[in-house]
Amino acid sequence: MSSSISRSQQKQPKEPAAPKLPTSLAVARLPAHDLEDDRTYRSMAFTGIDLSDRDVEIADFEGCRLVDTGFAGTRLRRADFVDVEFERCDLSTMAARTTTMRRSRVSSSRLTGTTWTECAFRDVLFDGCRADLVGFRFSTFTGTVFRDCSMSEANFQNADLRGVRFERCDLTRAQFSQAQMDGARFADCTLAGIGGVTDFKGAIVRSQDAQGLLYVLAGALGITIEQ
């Protein structure tokens, strides 16, 4: 018997744990289910609801599905999202601090200019999102995947990205200064003009992606590349 292992038999990267949603969800409606301080939203379906420009100290979402729901400009502090699905939601310019997200999925949503400061993400998938200018400063990620996302000028300064996967993402001019990168994986990503390239120690980058790092790394080391 051959000791070689075929590609199909090789261990595949582990996907984030999927959200555990109840089979039946109550329908959320305004004003009864507006976003308010110190409130828990459990086993609910939010569809086409505008929750933008709210200012909330504490809010918990558990086992909820949010579709075409708006959080634009909303400010959250110490919020908690557990087993939550966001689909086609507008989170642009939302500001979240010391917020957690676990076993959740954010797909086909807009995160332009959103800031997640000192937040924690565990088993989260960001899939097909527009996330230019998004900020994740001082945030921590465990078992998190960014897939098919447009993330130009994203800010991961001082973030803990150990083990995070970026797949087919545009990270042009993204900032990684002082980030922890051990085991972070980049596959089929655009890495042109990124900041903090000298902090990529421990990251795993596919050979074709590494070409985009060449000029940035050379510039950081004071090397001139001639044609």
Order of alpha helices (4+ residues) and beta strands (2+ residues): beta-beta-beta-beta-beta-beta-beta-beta-beta-beta-beta-beta-beta-beta-beta-beta-alpha
